[in-house]
Amino acid sequence: MMLSVLLSPEAEAKLRQRAAAEGKDPVTYASKILEQAVSRPSIDEILAPLREEFAASGTSDDELVRQITEDRDFYRKQH
């Protein structure tokens, strides 16, 4: 796929600098980082199993907040 992207002068300068640091031209470097970005799971994909487990647990939002607050306070007392 051919893609044209508008960058601010600051972003272009950083792109050129980082590409040069890796011994690559800016187009090759940009392609590499875009490939990496779209290959990683999204936050929603990462959190999906946790959300499903929470929904299945029957725990209310208020109960979860209470538990997190209690755990946080306990942790702070230990450290």
Secondary structure, DSSP 8 states (H G I E B T S, - for coil): --------HHHHHHHHHHHHHTT--HHHHHHHHHHHHHHS--HHHHHHHHHHHHHHHT--HHHHHHHHHHHHHHHHHH-
